[in-house]
Amino acid sequence: MSNPDSFIDEVTEEVRRDRLFAIFRKYGWIGAVLVALIVGGAAWNEWQKSRETARAQAFGDAMLDAMDLGAPEDRVAAVASVPVDGLQAAIKALMLASDPAADKAGALAALDVLIADATQPQLYRDLAVVRRVMVAGADSPLADRRAALESIAAPGRAFRTLAQEQLAYLLIEDGKKDEAIAALAALMQDQEAPVSLKRRAGQMITALGGTPPEIKDAAQG
């Protein structure tokens, strides 16, 4: 004769199983939807990544094709016609300013748009400021160029040393040779300055009749 407790356990288990099946029949679609959302979300992410990669490749190819054109005006026109989205707008503006000999006014206008575009990262906008000072040259008042560079030359800014180099050149333009040599020498001792910038600074110091200090970089400590 079977154990009464065992019989009761079996009945209880059957009741639980029946209730589970009933719940699944009633609410099982929720699980199916969740599974579909998870699988669909993964597929959507992969599709998005694939689309972003294709979009970036198309943009890069279009830019390279434009820069391969022979005449400067053709290159500018081709770059200007490339459709952009998001950060590509910043890159396009910088590319339009890469050959100002073809259209200086257009290059400055493209940089002005980027500088004023608060949706773009500060990194690109700072680079546009430095580039604008270089492209504008003497056509822009020296005081205006210095004011534009001084904020970029502040500690913590990505293009600090590049802005400081340009500020040193403004000192030369302003006839302050000794101050320019001192500024360039300080850059040569700046561990954050790229080696290529330090070499340019040393060459300029020599051209000004000074003696450049020994180049120091982060590797040397």
Backbone as ProteinMPNN parsed JSONL, in Angstrom:
{"seq_chain_A": "MSNPDSFIDEVTEEVRRDRLFAIFRKYGWIGAVLVALIVGGAAWNEWQKSRETARAQAFGDAMLDAMDLGAPEDRVAAVASVPVDGLQAAIKALMLASDPAADKAGALAALDVLIADATQPQLYRDLAVVRRVMVAGADSPLADRRAALESIAAPGRAFRTLAQEQLAYLLIEDGKKDEAIAALAALMQDQEAPVSLKRRAGQMITALGGTPPEIKDAAQG", "coords_chain_A": {"N_chain_A": [[0.85, -1.178, 0.0], [0.54, 2.221, -0.816], [2.335, 5.033, 0.425], [0.499, 7.473, 2.134], [1.349, 10.172, 2.347], [3.112, 10.411, 0.212], [1.406, 10.022, -1.911], [-0.198, 12.313, -1.658], [1.731, 14.279, -2.171], [2.264, 13.75, -4.85], [-0.18, 14.376, -6.049], [-0.342, 17.068, -5.376], [1.85, 18.033, -6.841], [0.947, 17.522, -9.436], [-1.187, 19.286, -9.544], [0.179, 21.713, -9.324], [1.647, 21.613, -11.696], [-0.423, 21.658, -13.56], [-1.454, 24.192, -13.022], [0.774, 25.745, -13.735], [0.942, 25.225, -16.506], [-1.478, 26.35, -17.247], [-1.053, 29.024, -16.604], [1.065, 29.559, -18.353], [-0.247, 29.19, -20.782], [-1.922, 31.338, -20.662], [-0.288, 33.599, -20.194], [2.018, 33.156, -21.575], [2.725, 34.329, -23.969], [3.944, 36.685, -23.3], [6.538, 36.012, -22.54], [7.414, 35.077, -25.01], [7.362, 37.431, -26.476], [9.295, 38.908, -25.078], [11.583, 37.371, -25.606], [11.662, 37.71, -28.369], [12.115, 40.465, -28.478], [14.644, 40.651, -27.313], [16.222, 39.148, -29.09], [15.621, 40.558, -31.413], [16.591, 43.091, -30.668], [19.341, 42.621, -30.485], [19.863, 41.998, -33.147], [19.16, 44.443, -34.283], [21.097, 46.15, -33.185], [23.405, 45.097, -34.389], [22.782, 45.612, -37.041], [22.714, 48.395, -36.972], [25.385, 48.961, -36.326], [26.62, 47.937, -38.593], [25.52, 49.615, -40.511], [26.509, 52.118, -39.689], [29.236, 51.684, -40.036], [29.349, 51.31, -42.818], [28.442, 53.815, -43.622], [30.465, 55.494, -42.656], [32.607, 54.546, -44.158], [31.753, 55.195, -46.734], [31.712, 57.971, -46.576], [34.444, 58.49, -46.064], [35.573, 57.45, -48.427], [34.442, 59.17, -50.32], [35.585, 61.611, -49.584], [38.311, 61.07, -50.002], [38.284, 60.622, -52.759], [37.552, 63.171, -53.59], [39.76, 64.698, -52.751], [41.658, 63.718, -54.415], [41.383, 64.939, -56.807], [42.667, 67.053, -59.398], [42.756, 70.015, -59.851], [42.684, 72.765, -57.56], [40.25, 74.196, -57.167], [38.432, 72.347, -58.059], [38.726, 70.334, -56.176], [37.823, 71.617, -53.852], [35.145, 72.099, -54.554], [34.243, 69.48, -54.844], [34.597, 68.407, -52.248], [32.852, 70.072, -50.851], [30.438, 69.161, -51.801], [29.994, 66.702, -50.658], [27.807, 64.745, -48.783], [26.999, 65.019, -45.305], [26.879, 63.988, -41.826], [26.339, 64.484, -38.401], [29.391, 64.161, -36.653], [30.82, 64.19, -38.972], [30.428, 66.594, -40.209], [32.167, 68.365, -38.955], [34.659, 67.343, -39.71], [34.476, 67.684, -42.461], [34.387, 70.501, -42.645], [36.96, 71.146, -41.726], [38.44, 69.943, -43.728], [37.682, 71.495, -45.909], [39.075, 73.747, -45.303], [41.639, 73.054, -45.722], [43.01, 73.712, -47.988], [43.41, 76.609, -48.57], [44.327, 78.295, -50.568], [42.882, 77.979, -52.863], [40.333, 78.94, -52.292], [40.116, 81.174, -50.177], [38.292, 82.763, -48.729], [36.091, 81.051, -48.648], [37.181, 78.947, -47.172], [37.625, 80.167, -44.672], [34.997, 80.797, -44.031], [33.867, 78.234, -43.745], [35.28, 77.336, -41.506], [34.415, 79.19, -39.615], [31.736, 78.472, -39.364], [31.978, 75.946, -38.182], [33.288, 76.614, -35.777], [31.294, 78.031, -34.499], [29.374, 76.122, -34.078], [27.793, 74.622, -31.647], [27.07, 71.993, -31.291], [29.079, 70.367, -32.05], [32.046, 68.58, -31.0], [34.276, 70.078, -28.577], [36.932, 69.707, -29.118], [37.227, 69.6, -31.969], [36.312, 72.146, -32.576], [38.177, 73.768, -31.296], [40.453, 73.152, -32.789], [39.631, 74.197, -35.195], [39.647, 76.91, -34.588], [42.409, 77.437, -34.241], [43.277, 76.752, -36.792], [41.905, 78.667, -38.269], [43.152, 81.055, -37.498], [45.649, 80.629, -38.639], [45.004, 80.46, -41.371], [43.771, 82.93, -41.89], [45.796, 84.797, -41.317], [47.657, 87.818, -41.804], [45.478, 89.198, -42.7], [43.629, 89.321, -40.743], [43.201, 91.227, -37.783], [45.992, 91.472, -35.582], [45.562, 91.518, -32.81], [43.043, 90.338, -32.603], [43.56, 87.771, -33.48], [45.356, 86.926, -31.526], [43.715, 87.003, -29.247], [41.869, 85.012, -29.899], [43.474, 82.741, -29.843], [44.426, 82.584, -27.226], [42.573, 81.457, -25.436], [42.527, 78.844, -26.309], [45.082, 78.101, -25.716], [45.111, 77.584, -23.064], [45.703, 75.664, -20.03], [44.978, 72.183, -20.172], [43.529, 72.155, -22.531], [43.118, 70.54, -25.679], [44.673, 71.317, -27.888], [46.62, 72.934, -26.864], [49.5, 73.355, -26.942], [49.931, 73.735, -29.656], [48.494, 76.069, -30.098], [50.007, 77.78, -28.496], [52.382, 77.798, -29.905], [51.576, 79.194, -32.215], [50.968, 81.623, -31.002], [53.524, 82.429, -30.299], [54.57, 82.926, -32.831], [53.033, 85.124, -33.45], [54.161, 86.967, -31.76], [56.599, 87.337, -33.023], [55.701, 88.507, -35.383], [54.808, 90.832, -34.263], [57.11, 92.103, -33.724], [58.496, 91.408, -31.438], [61.01, 89.925, -30.77], [62.742, 88.737, -28.808], [60.946, 87.929, -26.818], [59.521, 86.096, -28.287], [61.459, 84.15, -28.807], [61.878, 83.227, -26.206], [59.377, 82.165, -25.633], [59.198, 80.116, -27.525], [61.369, 78.566, -26.739], [60.455, 77.706, -24.27], [58.397, 76.068, -25.102], [59.868, 74.04, -26.265], [60.754, 72.771, -24.038], [58.51, 71.746, -22.995], [56.773, 68.985, -21.937], [54.413, 68.061, -23.018], [54.36, 68.858, -25.591], [54.46, 67.916, -29.012], [57.132, 66.14, -30.674], [57.656, 66.965, -33.283], [56.68, 69.591, -33.255], [58.428, 70.734, -31.406], [60.777, 70.595, -32.835], [60.249, 72.345, -34.944], [60.044, 74.683, -33.463], [62.675, 74.905, -32.516], [64.047, 75.291, -34.941], [62.969, 77.761, -35.678], [63.871, 79.382, -33.585], [66.623, 79.319, -34.101], [66.631, 80.567, -36.617], [65.944, 83.077, -35.787], [68.19, 83.909, -34.612], [68.818, 82.947, -32.151], [69.745, 80.502, -29.593], [68.678, 77.322, -29.526], [67.308, 75.355, -26.848], [68.123, 72.074, -25.494], [66.11, 69.462, -26.769], [63.439, 68.202, -24.928], [61.454, 65.45, -24.071], [58.539, 63.461, -23.172], [59.402, 60.817, -22.946], [62.016, 61.036, -22.233], [61.743, 62.048, -19.771]], "CA_chain_A": [[0.0, 0.0, 0.0], [1.407, 3.38, -0.971], [2.39, 6.009, 1.505], [-0.457, 8.571, 1.903], [2.052, 11.436, 2.13], [3.659, 10.384, -1.146], [0.273, 10.223, -2.82], [-0.582, 13.733, -1.579], [2.766, 15.052, -2.862], [2.099, 13.584, -6.287], [-1.361, 15.146, -6.441], [0.027, 18.486, -5.273], [2.728, 18.338, -7.971], [0.12, 17.571, -10.638], [-1.948, 20.541, -9.491], [1.126, 22.79, -9.636], [1.974, 21.531, -13.12], [-1.588, 22.138, -14.303], [-1.524, 25.653, -12.864], [1.866, 26.317, -14.522], [0.534, 25.177, -17.915], [-2.561, 27.316, -17.434], [-0.437, 30.358, -16.606], [1.839, 29.707, -19.58], [-1.186, 29.391, -21.887], [-2.515, 32.665, -20.556], [0.709, 34.67, -20.234], [3.235, 32.715, -22.245], [3.067, 35.241, -25.073], [4.842, 37.725, -22.796], [7.891, 35.475, -22.673], [7.761, 35.04, -26.429], [7.66, 38.811, -26.881], [10.587, 39.277, -24.501], [12.628, 36.706, -26.395], [11.715, 38.372, -29.679], [12.735, 41.781, -28.293], [16.076, 40.454, -27.074], [16.84, 38.743, -30.361], [15.491, 41.683, -32.336], [17.493, 44.159, -30.246], [20.699, 42.249, -30.895], [19.934, 42.147, -34.601], [19.114, 45.883, -34.574], [22.42, 46.701, -32.877], [24.337, 44.676, -35.431], [22.431, 46.347, -38.263], [23.138, 49.778, -36.768], [26.842, 48.99, -36.436], [26.949, 47.72, -39.991], [25.15, 50.813, -41.261], [27.457, 53.17, -39.326], [30.508, 51.371, -40.696], [29.186, 51.588, -44.244], [28.321, 55.263, -43.782], [31.794, 56.069, -42.459], [33.424, 54.177, -45.31], [31.29, 55.98, -47.881], [32.187, 59.342, -46.365], [35.891, 58.498, -46.275], [35.853, 57.255, -49.858], [34.059, 60.39, -51.037], [36.585, 62.618, -49.276], [39.55, 60.706, -50.691], [38.068, 60.88, -54.188], [37.554, 64.624, -53.791], [41.121, 65.211, -52.58], [42.496, 63.219, -55.515], [41.184, 65.763, -58.001], [43.857, 67.857, -59.682], [42.644, 71.455, -59.645], [42.218, 73.116, -56.214], [38.832, 74.562, -57.153], [37.662, 71.104, -58.209], [38.763, 69.643, -54.887], [36.934, 72.335, -52.935], [33.762, 71.858, -54.966], [33.918, 68.081, -54.579], [34.467, 68.25, -50.801], [31.638, 70.777, -50.439], [29.251, 68.428, -52.234], [29.876, 65.433, -49.93], [26.809, 64.826, -47.704], [27.568, 64.715, -43.992], [25.954, 63.821, -40.709], [27.027, 64.428, -37.116], [30.785, 64.582, -36.581], [31.364, 64.346, -40.315], [30.364, 68.012, -40.556], [33.395, 68.984, -38.463], [35.759, 66.889, -40.566], [34.3, 68.335, -43.764], [34.783, 71.899, -42.518], [38.418, 71.188, -41.647], [38.947, 69.599, -45.054], [37.468, 72.657, -46.771], [40.075, 74.749, -44.954], [42.977, 72.472, -45.884], [43.643, 74.245, -49.192], [42.815, 77.94, -48.681], [44.781, 79.01, -51.757], [41.836, 77.892, -53.882], [39.187, 79.76, -51.899], [40.399, 81.571, -48.79], [37.049, 83.215, -48.096], [35.282, 79.859, -48.393], [37.818, 78.201, -46.089], [37.344, 80.88, -43.432], [33.568, 80.658, -43.758], [33.648, 76.868, -43.25], [35.808, 77.271, -40.144], [33.533, 79.988, -38.763], [30.537, 77.665, -39.101], [32.357, 74.898, -37.229], [33.582, 77.248, -34.487], [30.037, 78.471, -33.891], [28.468, 74.985, -33.946], [27.913, 74.069, -30.293], [26.781, 70.556, -31.294], [30.312, 69.658, -32.365], [32.957, 68.484, -29.853], [35.184, 71.207, -28.387], [38.201, 69.343, -29.74], [37.208, 70.032, -33.358], [36.13, 73.593, -32.619], [39.472, 74.363, -30.954], [41.336, 72.997, -33.95], [39.153, 75.152, -36.201], [40.118, 78.239, -34.188], [43.839, 77.51, -34.572], [43.39, 76.736, -38.244], [41.418, 79.942, -38.792], [44.219, 82.039, -37.283], [46.695, 80.356, -39.626], [44.51, 80.773, -42.715], [43.498, 84.36, -41.998], [47.054, 85.524, -41.376], [47.65, 89.265, -41.587], [44.177, 89.768, -43.071], [42.894, 89.494, -39.492], [44.005, 92.005, -36.826], [46.841, 90.665, -34.708], [44.925, 91.424, -31.497], [41.946, 89.378, -32.702], [44.145, 86.431, -33.568], [45.903, 86.588, -30.21], [42.597, 86.729, -28.338], [41.287, 83.718, -30.267], [44.389, 81.661, -29.481], [44.734, 82.523, -25.801], [41.695, 80.502, -24.75], [42.939, 77.493, -26.722], [46.397, 77.841, -25.114], [44.947, 77.37, -21.624], [45.978, 74.284, -19.592], [43.892, 71.221, -20.308], [42.948, 72.14, -23.868], [43.781, 69.521, -26.497], [45.642, 71.909, -28.817], [47.298, 73.992, -26.101], [50.853, 73.654, -27.415], [49.834, 74.259, -31.017], [48.076, 77.47, -29.954], [51.137, 78.526, -27.957], [53.319, 77.987, -31.013], [51.056, 80.277, -33.029], [51.132, 82.855, -30.235], [54.935, 82.817, -30.426], [54.719, 83.508, -34.157], [52.437, 86.46, -33.399], [55.166, 87.819, -31.137], [57.55, 87.671, -34.088], [55.002, 89.456, -36.257], [54.68, 92.079, -33.516], [58.45, 92.653, -33.529], [59.002, 91.066, -30.108], [61.84, 88.752, -31.063], [63.24, 88.088, -27.597], [59.821, 87.243, -26.179], [59.191, 84.947, -29.134], [62.478, 83.126, -28.563], [61.618, 82.664, -24.882], [58.163, 81.347, -25.724], [59.532, 78.923, -28.294], [62.258, 77.755, -25.902], [59.604, 77.067, -23.261], [57.69, 74.984, -25.783], [60.808, 72.938, -26.467], [60.909, 72.083, -22.757], [57.17, 71.296, -22.589], [56.66, 67.547, -22.17], [53.202, 67.756, -23.769], [54.529, 69.293, -26.983], [54.96, 66.867, -29.915], [58.525, 66.305, -31.094], [57.675, 67.751, -34.524], [56.514, 71.002, -32.881], [59.678, 71.166, -30.772], [61.783, 70.788, -33.891], [59.909, 73.599, -35.623], [60.4, 75.766, -32.551], [64.127, 75.02, -32.538], [64.428, 75.891, -36.221], [62.603, 79.181, -35.66], [64.81, 80.06, -32.678], [67.873, 79.464, -34.848], [66.405, 81.577, -37.644], [65.862, 84.382, -35.126], [69.505, 84.229, -34.076], [68.962, 82.436, -30.8], [70.279, 79.156, -29.425], [67.601, 76.471, -28.98], [67.697, 74.42, -25.79], [68.004, 70.652, -25.858], [64.733, 68.996, -26.79], [63.044, 67.252, -23.892], [60.126, 64.885, -24.281], [58.046, 62.644, -22.064], [60.188, 59.598, -22.845], [63.258, 61.328, -21.552], [61.451, 62.463, -18.411]], "C_chain_A": [[0.891, 1.233, 0.0], [1.302, 4.304, 0.226], [1.43, 7.152, 1.21], [0.229, 9.904, 1.636], [2.599, 11.524, 0.716], [2.557, 10.632, -2.159], [-0.142, 11.695, -2.851], [0.431, 14.608, -2.302], [2.594, 14.973, -4.369], [0.909, 14.394, -6.797], [-1.041, 16.639, -6.436], [0.894, 18.909, -6.446], [1.946, 18.431, -9.263], [-0.671, 18.875, -10.7], [-1.044, 21.717, -9.853], [1.452, 22.825, -11.117], [0.821, 22.055, -13.967], [-1.708, 23.656, -14.225], [-0.447, 26.342, -13.694], [1.511, 26.35, -15.999], [-0.546, 26.202, -18.209], [-2.006, 28.736, -17.497], [0.329, 30.596, -17.895], [0.918, 29.958, -20.773], [-1.752, 30.804, -21.877], [-1.495, 33.778, -20.767], [2.002, 34.302, -20.979], [3.677, 33.635, -23.367], [4.016, 36.349, -24.617], [6.298, 37.264, -22.919], [8.34, 35.461, -24.12], [8.12, 36.431, -26.941], [9.01, 39.249, -26.351], [11.744, 38.654, -25.272], [12.794, 37.387, -27.748], [12.403, 39.73, -29.577], [14.242, 41.658, -28.093], [16.803, 40.114, -28.367], [16.791, 39.896, -31.364], [16.412, 42.824, -31.986], [18.929, 43.879, -30.644], [20.882, 42.427, -32.401], [19.952, 43.617, -34.997], [20.476, 46.531, -34.311], [23.438, 46.339, -33.946], [24.076, 45.43, -36.726], [22.892, 47.798, -38.173], [24.645, 49.917, -36.929], [27.267, 48.854, -37.887], [26.652, 48.97, -40.812], [26.117, 51.957, -40.976], [28.798, 52.945, -40.0], [30.44, 51.697, -42.179], [29.122, 53.087, -44.504], [29.683, 55.941, -43.643], [32.706, 55.762, -43.645], [33.044, 54.986, -46.54], [31.774, 57.417, -47.779], [33.686, 59.441, -46.62], [36.261, 58.347, -47.735], [35.551, 58.515, -50.657], [35.089, 61.494, -50.808], [37.9, 62.334, -50.001], [39.434, 60.967, -52.196], [38.13, 62.374, -54.483], [38.97, 65.183, -53.717], [42.067, 64.744, -53.677], [42.364, 64.061, -56.783], [42.348, 66.734, -58.164], [43.742, 69.323, -59.316], [42.109, 71.769, -58.256], [40.731, 73.446, -56.16], [37.939, 73.333, -57.322], [37.611, 70.333, -56.894], [37.795, 70.296, -53.905], [35.476, 72.045, -53.263], [33.331, 70.431, -54.63], [33.724, 67.836, -53.079], [33.166, 68.886, -50.321], [30.379, 69.994, -50.77], [29.038, 67.114, -51.484], [28.837, 65.58, -48.813], [27.412, 64.378, -46.38], [26.476, 64.573, -42.955], [26.774, 63.768, -39.433], [28.44, 64.962, -37.179], [31.418, 64.768, -37.954], [31.357, 65.804, -40.744], [31.636, 68.733, -40.122], [34.574, 68.613, -39.35], [35.688, 67.564, -41.928], [34.755, 69.789, -43.708], [36.298, 72.039, -42.479], [39.055, 70.853, -42.998], [38.789, 70.771, -46.019], [38.506, 73.744, -46.508], [41.497, 74.247, -45.15], [43.719, 73.039, -47.079], [43.102, 75.653, -49.459], [43.256, 78.723, -49.91], [43.706, 79.016, -52.833], [40.672, 78.819, -53.568], [39.342, 80.129, -50.429], [39.129, 81.985, -48.066], [36.163, 82.027, -47.747], [35.845, 79.047, -47.246], [37.518, 78.857, -44.744], [35.875, 80.738, -43.037], [33.253, 79.275, -43.185], [34.135, 76.735, -41.811], [34.928, 78.059, -39.173], [32.271, 79.207, -38.398], [30.836, 76.598, -38.053], [32.598, 75.494, -35.843], [32.298, 77.606, -33.753], [29.063, 77.326, -33.612], [28.657, 74.296, -32.595], [27.62, 72.576, -30.229], [28.032, 69.727, -31.574], [31.236, 69.622, -31.144], [33.919, 69.662, -29.801], [36.522, 70.964, -29.062], [38.278, 69.869, -31.173], [37.088, 71.55, -33.462], [37.422, 74.314, -32.26], [40.434, 74.292, -32.133], [40.933, 73.976, -35.052], [39.613, 76.572, -35.877], [41.584, 78.42, -34.574], [44.022, 77.582, -36.084], [42.943, 78.073, -38.839], [42.465, 81.04, -38.649], [45.305, 81.874, -38.342], [46.257, 80.758, -41.029], [44.319, 82.273, -42.892], [44.786, 85.167, -42.106], [46.878, 87.007, -41.096], [46.347, 89.927, -42.011], [43.296, 89.993, -41.842], [43.766, 90.281, -38.52], [44.761, 91.11, -35.863], [46.188, 90.478, -33.342], [43.792, 90.403, -31.504], [42.478, 87.951, -32.743], [44.71, 85.996, -32.224], [44.783, 86.23, -29.233], [41.976, 85.368, -28.626], [42.159, 82.564, -29.791], [44.561, 81.505, -27.968], [43.839, 81.544, -25.039], [42.069, 79.059, -25.086], [44.258, 77.103, -26.06], [46.315, 77.585, -23.62], [45.235, 75.913, -21.252], [44.743, 73.392, -19.72], [43.249, 71.172, -21.679], [43.794, 71.249, -24.776], [44.885, 70.098, -27.378], [46.384, 73.077, -28.163], [48.65, 74.355, -26.697], [50.849, 74.202, -28.84], [49.422, 75.732, -30.987], [49.227, 78.318, -29.421], [52.208, 78.761, -29.024], [52.866, 79.157, -31.896], [51.158, 81.621, -32.31], [52.571, 83.348, -30.294], [55.185, 83.458, -31.787], [54.12, 84.914, -34.212], [53.389, 87.446, -32.726], [56.216, 88.249, -32.152], [56.946, 88.723, -35.006], [54.909, 90.828, -35.6], [56.034, 92.708, -33.211], [59.065, 92.342, -32.179], [59.832, 89.781, -30.188], [62.276, 88.014, -29.802], [62.13, 87.32, -26.875], [59.417, 86.001, -26.972], [60.175, 83.809, -28.899], [62.231, 82.449, -27.217], [60.399, 81.744, -24.916], [58.437, 80.047, -26.455], [60.446, 77.995, -27.501], [61.448, 77.024, -24.829], [58.829, 75.907, -23.867], [58.598, 73.781, -25.987], [61.036, 72.149, -25.187], [59.578, 71.506, -22.25], [57.0, 69.818, -22.942], [55.414, 67.17, -22.954], [53.317, 68.135, -25.24], [55.042, 68.138, -27.843], [56.389, 67.167, -30.356], [58.604, 67.156, -32.362], [57.526, 69.243, -34.234], [57.802, 71.533, -32.253], [60.767, 71.415, -31.812], [61.519, 72.07, -34.667], [60.31, 74.795, -34.762], [61.912, 75.988, -32.541], [64.629, 75.67, -33.816], [64.118, 77.385, -36.249], [63.527, 79.97, -34.742], [66.138, 80.312, -33.388], [67.744, 80.552, -35.904], [66.362, 82.983, -37.047], [67.194, 84.787, -34.492], [69.729, 83.746, -32.659], [69.567, 81.04, -30.786], [69.197, 78.279, -28.784], [68.116, 75.575, -27.874], [67.59, 72.98, -26.286], [66.55, 70.227, -25.767], [64.511, 67.993, -25.692], [61.665, 66.728, -24.245], [59.772, 63.973, -23.134], [58.878, 61.392, -21.86], [61.471, 59.818, -22.091], [63.044, 61.675, -20.092], [61.914, 63.882, -18.203]], "O_chain_A": [[1.881, 1.289, 0.729], [0.295, 4.333, 0.934], [1.521, 7.758, 0.142], [-0.235, 10.686, 0.806], [2.557, 12.584, 0.092], [2.743, 11.356, -3.137], [-0.403, 12.256, -3.915], [0.054, 15.571, -2.97], [2.749, 15.965, -5.082], [0.986, 15.021, -7.853], [-1.411, 17.374, -7.351], [0.717, 19.998, -6.993], [2.218, 19.292, -10.099], [-0.807, 19.488, -11.759], [-1.448, 22.611, -10.596], [1.529, 23.89, -11.728], [1.021, 22.781, -14.941], [-2.017, 24.322, -15.212], [-0.696, 27.39, -14.29], [1.736, 27.352, -16.676], [-0.548, 26.842, -19.26], [-2.425, 29.545, -18.325], [0.268, 31.682, -18.471], [1.203, 30.779, -21.645], [-2.027, 31.391, -22.924], [-1.782, 34.776, -21.429], [2.958, 35.077, -20.993], [4.864, 33.713, -23.683], [4.788, 36.887, -25.41], [7.171, 38.021, -23.344], [9.486, 35.785, -24.432], [9.049, 36.597, -27.731], [9.788, 39.883, -27.064], [12.748, 39.308, -25.555], [13.911, 37.612, -28.214], [13.172, 40.114, -30.459], [15.018, 42.449, -28.628], [17.837, 40.694, -28.698], [17.763, 40.177, -32.064], [16.964, 43.471, -32.875], [19.65, 44.774, -31.085], [21.903, 42.932, -32.867], [20.661, 44.007, -35.925], [20.95, 47.349, -35.099], [24.239, 47.177, -34.359], [25.006, 45.837, -37.423], [23.39, 48.367, -39.145], [25.132, 50.847, -37.57], [28.158, 49.563, -38.355], [27.425, 49.344, -41.694], [26.508, 52.685, -41.889], [29.428, 53.889, -40.478], [31.365, 52.291, -42.733], [29.679, 53.577, -45.486], [30.018, 56.846, -44.409], [33.48, 56.614, -44.08], [33.913, 55.415, -47.3], [32.196, 58.012, -48.772], [34.149, 60.355, -47.303], [37.157, 59.031, -48.23], [36.303, 58.885, -51.558], [35.428, 62.229, -51.736], [38.526, 63.242, -50.547], [40.367, 61.468, -52.823], [38.689, 62.793, -55.496], [39.345, 66.038, -54.518], [43.15, 65.304, -53.852], [43.147, 63.907, -57.72], [42.939, 67.179, -57.18], [44.556, 69.827, -58.542], [41.172, 71.113, -57.802], [40.03, 73.036, -55.235], [36.829, 73.285, -56.793], [36.584, 69.753, -56.542], [37.042, 69.611, -53.212], [34.67, 71.779, -52.371], [32.206, 70.198, -54.189], [32.792, 67.136, -52.681], [32.46, 68.316, -49.489], [29.361, 70.143, -50.095], [28.002, 66.473, -51.658], [28.977, 66.466, -47.97], [28.237, 63.465, -46.342], [25.328, 64.969, -43.158], [27.796, 63.083, -39.381], [28.682, 66.059, -37.683], [32.445, 65.435, -38.078], [32.188, 66.214, -41.555], [32.129, 69.609, -40.833], [35.391, 69.465, -39.699], [36.71, 67.968, -42.484], [35.434, 70.261, -44.62], [36.862, 72.931, -43.113], [40.088, 71.417, -43.361], [39.662, 71.013, -46.852], [38.786, 74.565, -47.381], [42.455, 74.931, -44.788], [44.934, 72.871, -47.184], [42.414, 75.873, -50.456], [42.622, 79.717, -50.264], [43.625, 79.954, -53.626], [40.089, 79.417, -54.472], [38.773, 79.481, -49.549], [38.914, 81.601, -46.916], [35.554, 81.994, -46.677], [35.091, 78.512, -46.432], [37.19, 78.166, -43.779], [35.55, 80.58, -41.86], [32.463, 79.156, -42.248], [33.479, 76.095, -40.989], [34.722, 77.636, -38.036], [31.797, 79.272, -37.264], [30.038, 76.374, -37.143], [32.155, 74.931, -34.842], [32.223, 77.496, -32.529], [28.032, 77.538, -32.974], [29.569, 73.486, -32.424], [27.894, 71.946, -29.207], [28.036, 68.515, -31.356], [31.21, 70.548, -30.333], [34.332, 70.185, -30.836], [37.171, 71.902, -29.523], [39.261, 70.502, -31.555], [37.694, 72.165, -34.339], [37.737, 75.352, -32.843], [41.139, 75.256, -32.433], [41.786, 74.516, -35.756], [39.931, 77.347, -36.779], [41.957, 79.436, -35.162], [44.819, 78.373, -36.589], [43.538, 78.555, -39.803], [42.65, 81.855, -39.554], [45.817, 82.858, -38.876], [47.039, 81.329, -41.789], [44.669, 82.824, -43.936], [44.866, 86.112, -42.891], [46.062, 87.406, -40.265], [46.129, 91.101, -41.712], [42.335, 90.761, -41.892], [44.968, 90.024, -38.439], [44.229, 90.107, -35.386], [46.255, 89.389, -32.774], [43.598, 89.683, -30.525], [41.92, 87.045, -32.124], [44.564, 84.841, -31.826], [44.896, 85.263, -28.48], [41.599, 84.649, -27.701], [41.644, 81.523, -29.381], [44.817, 80.401, -27.487], [44.292, 80.88, -24.107], [41.943, 78.165, -24.25], [44.529, 75.919, -25.862], [47.343, 77.39, -22.971], [45.032, 75.019, -22.074], [43.623, 73.8, -19.415], [42.496, 70.243, -21.971], [45.019, 71.206, -24.662], [45.912, 69.453, -27.593], [46.725, 74.065, -28.814], [48.925, 75.532, -26.935], [51.68, 75.043, -29.185], [49.937, 76.543, -31.757], [49.404, 79.457, -29.851], [52.859, 79.806, -29.038], [53.674, 80.004, -32.276], [51.409, 82.646, -32.944], [52.812, 84.555, -30.335], [55.934, 84.43, -31.885], [54.623, 85.786, -34.921], [53.42, 88.624, -33.082], [56.668, 89.394, -32.14], [57.599, 89.704, -35.362], [54.927, 91.856, -36.278], [56.107, 93.726, -32.522], [60.064, 92.956, -31.806], [59.413, 88.714, -29.739], [62.185, 86.787, -29.741], [62.343, 86.21, -26.386], [59.022, 84.986, -26.399], [59.781, 82.647, -28.802], [62.362, 81.23, -27.103], [60.396, 80.677, -24.301], [57.958, 78.989, -26.046], [60.312, 76.773, -27.58], [61.723, 75.865, -24.518], [58.628, 74.881, -23.217], [58.153, 72.637, -25.893], [61.462, 70.995, -25.233], [59.533, 70.859, -21.204], [57.075, 69.445, -24.113], [55.35, 66.072, -23.507], [52.459, 67.771, -26.045], [55.974, 67.445, -27.436], [56.799, 68.327, -30.401], [59.513, 67.974, -32.504], [58.166, 70.069, -34.884], [58.217, 72.656, -32.539], [61.573, 72.336, -31.677], [62.451, 72.798, -35.009], [60.843, 75.787, -35.261], [62.374, 77.129, -32.555], [65.533, 76.505, -33.779], [64.899, 78.179, -36.773], [63.924, 81.089, -35.067], [66.707, 81.398, -33.282], [68.649, 81.37, -36.067], [66.701, 83.959, -37.715], [67.314, 85.866, -33.912], [70.728, 84.099, -32.033], [69.865, 80.468, -31.835], [68.845, 78.481, -27.622], [69.242, 75.084, -27.949], [67.039, 72.712, -27.353], [65.843, 70.577, -24.822], [65.283, 67.048, -25.53], [60.801, 67.492, -24.675], [60.581, 63.731, -22.238], [59.05, 60.943, -20.727], [61.966, 58.928, -21.399], [63.964, 61.622, -19.276], [61.759, 64.427, -17.11]]}, "name": "protein", "num_of_chains": 1, "seq": "MSNPDSFIDEVTEEVRRDRLFAIFRKYGWIGAVLVALIVGGAAWNEWQKSRETARAQAFGDAMLDAMDLGAPEDRVAAVASVPVDGLQAAIKALMLASDPAADKAGALAALDVLIADATQPQLYRDLAVVRRVMVAGADSPLADRRAALESIAAPGRAFRTLAQEQLAYLLIEDGKKDEAIAALAALMQDQEAPVSLKRRAGQMITALGGTPPEIKDAAQG"}
